[in-house]
Amino acid sequence: MPTFFRRNRSVEDNRSQVPEKAGFEQPRNICRGVFFTVLLLLFCSAFPPAVPLFAEPPAYTLAAYPTNDPKKVYEALKPLADYISAATGWTVRTVVTRNYEEIIRRLADGSVDIAMLSAASYVRFGPSVPGLSYVATYMEEEGGEITPFYHSVILCLADSAVTGLEGLEGKRFAFTDRYSTSGYIIPLLMLRDRGIDPETFFGKIFFVGKHDAVIEALKARSVEGGAVSSGTLAAAEGTEGNIFRVLASSEPIPLDAIAAGKRVPQEHVQLLQEVLPRLGPDSAPMEAVRFHLQWPAAGFAVLGDSFYDPLRRALGTGD
């Protein structure tokens, strides 16, 4: 056969082989791609990520009730929200509710996620808030020691003729709020333990809302007696001097509870329980509380929900 024809046949043979090879490789590549895709899906389903990829950081609302001037409470609380944000990567905003009732309602409806609750509010109304979790207990410094307790005190002015509880009979008396632990609930028990019915014993009862309002009412002599927390009394004596007389002091009361609502998952509750106890008395959040509220703030401890059981028994809300 002539060389010319042999050369052309070779070219034709090569050309005819190329599409056959390409046609063979394409299905093979497709099969490989499907195989590895299935493997990846199986691996991901077996080991799902703990946190969704590219998830936005959670946004939570931290709230407190107005034991004091709401502006002061806000300024005292905001550094704590900022600290939680920095320690966790969450977005945490600060609100101060109008009263104790609002903070409980907002925890229940989910518009508040983390709250600083009075001990009595926590034990009395906590069970009515779906999914509420104990986080930590606020601590104060007293007598050089850090403690999770405080006291309720019934007092009058030091220059008053009243020297004992019996001297307040027929007089005007100020409580804070019906939901307040040391401003109403505990002093009510103290009075009843002494056989005193406030409704018939006092000449007139006022609910002035805030602890510092009781102090102001006493100073203005609008009332002859009142009930406040021991921290409020210490703050008032720090600015006014020893112008008050303590007529009765309660047994130790558990300090406020930090609680988390239903939108906060348990892994975030646990993270809060890790970061809050790191705050010492000299930390910025505690210094803010001392500066704005004059409370001897000292940090937080995780003591468990059962820490409040004695108060539950005292209030008749637990076994």
C-alpha positions as CSV (number, residue, x, y, z in Angstrom):
1,M,0.0,0.0,0.0
2,P,1.3,3.5,-0.8
3,T,2.8,5.5,2.0
4,F,0.3,8.3,1.5
5,F,-2.6,6.1,2.2
6,R,-0.9,4.6,5.3
7,R,-0.2,8.0,6.8
8,N,-3.8,9.2,6.3
9,R,-5.1,6.0,7.9
10,S,-2.9,6.7,10.9
11,V,-4.3,10.2,11.3
12,E,-7.9,9.0,10.9
13,D,-7.2,6.2,13.5
14,N,-5.9,8.8,16.0
15,R,-8.8,11.1,15.4
16,S,-11.3,8.3,15.8
17,Q,-9.7,7.3,19.1
18,V,-9.9,10.8,20.8
19,P,-13.6,11.0,21.1
20,E,-13.8,7.4,22.3
21,K,-11.4,8.2,25.1
22,A,-13.2,11.5,26.0
23,G,-16.5,9.7,26.0
24,F,-15.2,7.1,28.3
25,E,-13.6,9.6,30.8
26,Q,-16.6,11.9,31.2
27,P,-18.9,9.3,32.8
28,R,-16.0,8.2,35.0
29,N,-15.5,11.8,36.3
30,I,-19.2,12.2,36.9
31,C,-19.3,9.0,38.9
32,R,-16.4,10.1,41.0
33,G,-18.0,13.5,41.7
34,V,-21.3,11.8,42.8
35,F,-19.3,9.4,44.9
36,F,-17.4,12.1,46.8
37,T,-20.5,14.2,47.2
38,V,-22.4,11.3,48.8
39,L,-19.4,10.7,51.1
40,L,-19.4,14.4,52.2
41,L,-23.1,14.4,52.9
42,L,-22.8,11.2,55.0
43,F,-19.9,12.7,56.9
44,C,-21.8,16.0,57.6
45,S,-24.9,14.1,58.7
46,A,-22.9,11.9,61.1
47,F,-21.0,14.9,62.6
48,P,-23.2,18.0,62.4
49,P,-21.5,21.2,63.5
50,A,-22.1,22.4,67.1
51,V,-22.8,25.9,65.8
52,P,-24.4,26.5,62.3
53,L,-21.8,27.7,59.8
54,F,-21.9,31.4,59.3
55,A,-24.7,31.8,62.0
56,E,-25.3,35.3,63.3
57,P,-24.3,35.8,66.9
58,P,-27.4,35.8,69.2
59,A,-28.9,39.0,70.4
60,Y,-30.1,39.0,74.0
61,T,-31.7,41.6,76.3
62,L,-30.4,42.0,79.8
63,A,-32.9,43.6,82.2
64,A,-33.1,44.8,85.8
65,Y,-35.9,46.3,87.9
66,P,-35.8,49.9,89.2
67,T,-34.7,49.5,92.8
68,N,-33.4,53.0,92.4
69,D,-33.5,55.9,89.9
70,P,-33.9,54.0,86.5
71,K,-31.1,56.1,84.9
72,K,-28.7,55.0,87.7
73,V,-29.8,51.4,87.4
74,Y,-29.2,51.5,83.6
75,E,-25.7,53.0,84.1
76,A,-24.9,50.4,86.7
77,L,-26.1,47.5,84.6
78,K,-24.7,48.4,81.1
79,P,-21.1,47.5,81.9
80,L,-22.3,44.1,82.8
81,A,-24.0,43.7,79.4
82,D,-20.9,45.0,77.7
83,Y,-18.8,42.4,79.6
84,I,-21.1,39.6,78.6
85,S,-20.9,40.7,75.0
86,A,-17.1,40.8,75.0
87,A,-16.8,37.4,76.8
88,T,-19.2,35.5,74.6
89,G,-19.4,37.3,71.3
90,W,-23.2,37.9,71.7
91,T,-25.0,41.1,71.3
92,V,-26.4,42.1,74.7
93,R,-28.5,45.3,75.2
94,T,-29.7,46.7,78.5
95,V,-33.1,47.7,79.6
96,V,-34.6,48.8,83.0
97,T,-38.2,47.8,83.4
98,R,-40.8,50.0,85.0
99,N,-41.5,47.6,87.9
100,Y,-41.1,44.1,89.1
101,E,-44.3,42.9,87.3
102,E,-43.0,44.0,84.0
103,I,-39.7,42.1,84.2
104,I,-41.6,38.9,85.0
105,R,-44.0,39.5,82.2
106,R,-41.2,40.2,79.7
107,L,-39.3,37.1,80.7
108,A,-42.4,35.1,80.1
109,D,-43.1,36.6,76.6
110,G,-39.5,36.5,75.5
111,S,-38.8,40.2,75.1
112,V,-36.3,39.9,78.0
113,D,-33.8,37.1,77.9
114,I,-31.5,37.6,81.0
115,A,-32.7,39.3,84.1
116,M,-31.5,40.3,87.6
117,L,-34.4,39.3,89.8
118,S,-35.0,40.0,93.5
119,A,-34.8,36.7,95.5
120,A,-38.6,36.8,96.3
121,S,-39.5,37.5,92.7
122,Y,-37.4,34.6,91.6
123,V,-38.9,32.1,94.0
124,R,-42.5,33.3,93.8
125,F,-42.8,34.0,90.1
126,G,-40.1,31.9,88.5
127,P,-42.3,28.8,88.2
128,S,-44.8,30.9,86.2
129,V,-42.1,31.7,83.5
130,P,-41.8,28.9,81.0
131,G,-38.3,27.7,80.5
132,L,-36.7,29.9,83.2
133,S,-33.2,28.8,84.2
134,Y,-31.1,29.8,87.2
135,V,-27.7,31.3,86.1
136,A,-26.0,32.8,89.1
137,T,-26.3,34.7,92.4
138,Y,-25.2,38.3,92.9
139,M,-22.7,38.8,95.7
140,E,-21.8,41.7,98.0
141,E,-19.0,42.6,100.4
142,E,-20.0,42.9,104.1
143,G,-17.6,43.3,107.0
144,G,-14.7,42.5,104.7
145,E,-16.2,39.2,103.5
146,I,-17.9,38.4,100.2
147,T,-21.4,37.0,100.8
148,P,-24.5,36.0,98.9
149,F,-26.7,37.3,101.6
150,Y,-28.1,40.7,102.8
151,H,-30.8,41.9,105.2
152,S,-34.0,43.9,105.3
153,V,-34.1,46.7,107.8
154,I,-37.0,48.6,109.3
155,L,-35.8,52.1,110.3
156,C,-36.6,55.6,111.4
157,L,-34.7,58.8,111.8
158,A,-32.1,58.8,114.6
159,D,-33.6,62.0,116.1
160,S,-37.1,60.5,116.2
161,A,-38.9,59.7,119.5
162,V,-39.5,56.2,118.1
163,T,-37.0,53.7,119.7
164,G,-38.7,50.4,118.9
165,L,-41.3,48.9,116.5
166,E,-44.1,49.5,118.9
167,G,-43.4,53.3,118.7
168,L,-44.5,53.2,115.0
169,E,-48.1,52.4,116.0
170,G,-50.4,54.9,114.3
171,K,-47.6,56.4,112.3
172,R,-47.0,56.7,108.6
173,F,-44.9,53.9,107.1
174,A,-43.2,53.4,103.7
175,F,-42.7,50.2,101.8
176,T,-41.1,50.0,98.4
177,D,-43.1,47.7,96.1
178,R,-45.3,44.7,96.8
179,Y,-42.9,42.5,94.8
180,S,-39.8,43.7,96.6
181,T,-38.0,41.2,98.8
182,S,-36.4,43.5,101.4
183,G,-38.7,46.4,100.8
184,Y,-42.0,44.6,101.5
185,I,-42.2,40.8,101.6
186,I,-39.6,40.2,104.3
187,P,-40.4,43.2,106.5
188,L,-44.1,42.1,106.3
189,L,-43.0,38.7,107.7
190,M,-40.9,40.4,110.4
191,L,-43.9,42.5,111.5
192,R,-46.3,39.6,111.5
193,D,-43.8,37.5,113.5
194,R,-44.1,40.2,116.2
195,G,-47.9,40.1,116.1
196,I,-48.2,43.3,114.1
197,D,-50.8,43.6,111.3
198,P,-49.5,46.5,109.2
199,E,-53.0,47.3,107.9
200,T,-54.3,48.1,111.4
201,F,-51.1,49.0,113.1
202,F,-49.8,51.9,111.0
203,G,-51.7,55.1,110.6
204,K,-51.1,55.1,106.8
205,I,-49.0,52.9,104.5
206,F,-47.3,54.2,101.3
207,F,-45.8,52.1,98.5
208,V,-43.2,54.5,97.1
209,G,-41.7,52.1,94.5
210,K,-37.9,52.4,95.1
211,H,-35.6,51.9,98.0
212,D,-34.0,55.3,97.7
213,A,-37.6,56.8,97.7
214,V,-38.1,55.4,101.2
215,I,-34.9,57.1,102.3
216,E,-36.0,60.4,100.8
217,A,-39.4,60.1,102.5
218,L,-37.8,59.6,105.9
219,K,-35.4,62.5,105.4
220,A,-38.3,64.7,104.4
221,R,-40.3,63.4,107.4
222,S,-43.1,62.5,105.2
223,V,-43.2,59.1,107.0
224,E,-42.0,58.1,110.4
225,G,-40.8,54.6,109.5
226,G,-39.8,52.6,106.4
227,A,-38.3,49.3,105.1
228,V,-35.3,49.0,102.8
229,S,-32.4,46.7,102.0
230,S,-29.2,46.8,104.2
231,G,-27.3,47.9,101.1
232,T,-29.6,50.9,100.6
233,L,-29.1,51.8,104.3
234,A,-25.3,51.5,103.9
235,A,-25.4,53.8,100.8
236,A,-27.5,56.4,102.6
237,E,-25.2,56.4,105.6
238,G,-22.3,56.8,103.3
239,T,-23.7,60.1,102.0
240,E,-25.9,61.3,104.9
241,G,-24.1,60.0,107.9
242,N,-25.6,58.1,110.8
243,I,-29.0,59.8,110.7
244,F,-31.1,56.6,110.8
245,R,-32.0,54.2,113.6
246,V,-32.5,50.6,112.8
247,L,-35.6,49.2,114.6
248,A,-35.4,45.7,113.3
249,S,-33.2,43.6,111.0
250,S,-34.1,40.4,109.2
251,E,-32.3,37.1,109.1
252,P,-29.9,36.7,106.1
253,I,-31.8,36.9,102.8
254,P,-30.4,35.4,99.6
255,L,-29.2,38.1,97.2
256,D,-30.6,38.6,93.7
257,A,-30.6,35.8,91.1
258,I,-29.5,36.1,87.5
259,A,-32.0,34.1,85.5
260,A,-32.3,33.3,81.8
261,G,-35.5,33.0,79.8
262,K,-36.7,30.4,77.3
263,R,-34.8,31.9,74.3
264,V,-31.4,31.2,75.9
265,P,-30.3,27.6,75.2
266,Q,-28.7,25.6,78.0
267,E,-25.2,25.8,76.4
268,H,-25.5,29.6,76.7
269,V,-26.7,29.3,80.3
270,Q,-23.6,27.2,81.0
271,L,-21.4,29.8,79.2
272,L,-22.8,32.6,81.4
273,Q,-22.1,30.4,84.5
274,E,-18.5,30.3,83.3
275,V,-18.0,34.0,82.6
276,L,-20.0,35.7,85.4
277,P,-17.9,34.2,88.3
278,R,-14.8,35.7,86.8
279,L,-15.9,39.1,87.8
280,G,-14.2,40.3,91.0
281,P,-15.0,43.3,93.3
282,D,-12.6,45.4,91.3
283,S,-14.0,44.6,87.9
284,A,-15.6,47.4,85.8
285,P,-19.1,46.0,86.1
286,M,-18.9,45.8,89.9
287,E,-17.3,49.2,90.1
288,A,-20.2,50.6,88.1
289,V,-22.7,49.1,90.5
290,R,-20.8,50.6,93.5
291,F,-20.5,54.0,91.8
292,H,-24.1,54.4,90.6
293,L,-26.0,52.6,93.2
294,Q,-23.6,52.6,96.2
295,W,-24.1,48.9,96.7
296,P,-21.1,46.9,97.9
297,A,-21.1,44.8,94.7
298,A,-18.5,41.9,94.7
299,G,-19.3,39.6,91.8
300,F,-21.4,36.5,91.1
301,A,-21.3,32.9,92.3
302,V,-23.1,29.8,90.9
303,L,-24.8,28.4,93.9
304,G,-27.7,26.5,92.2
305,D,-31.4,27.0,92.3
306,S,-31.6,25.1,95.7
307,F,-29.8,28.0,97.3
308,Y,-33.2,29.8,97.4
309,D,-35.0,26.9,99.0
310,P,-34.9,28.4,102.6
311,L,-36.6,31.5,101.2
312,R,-39.2,29.4,99.4
313,R,-40.0,27.7,102.7
314,A,-40.2,31.0,104.5
315,L,-42.6,32.4,101.9
316,G,-44.6,29.2,101.8
317,T,-43.8,28.6,98.1
318,G,-41.8,25.4,98.5
319,D,-41.5,22.3,100.7
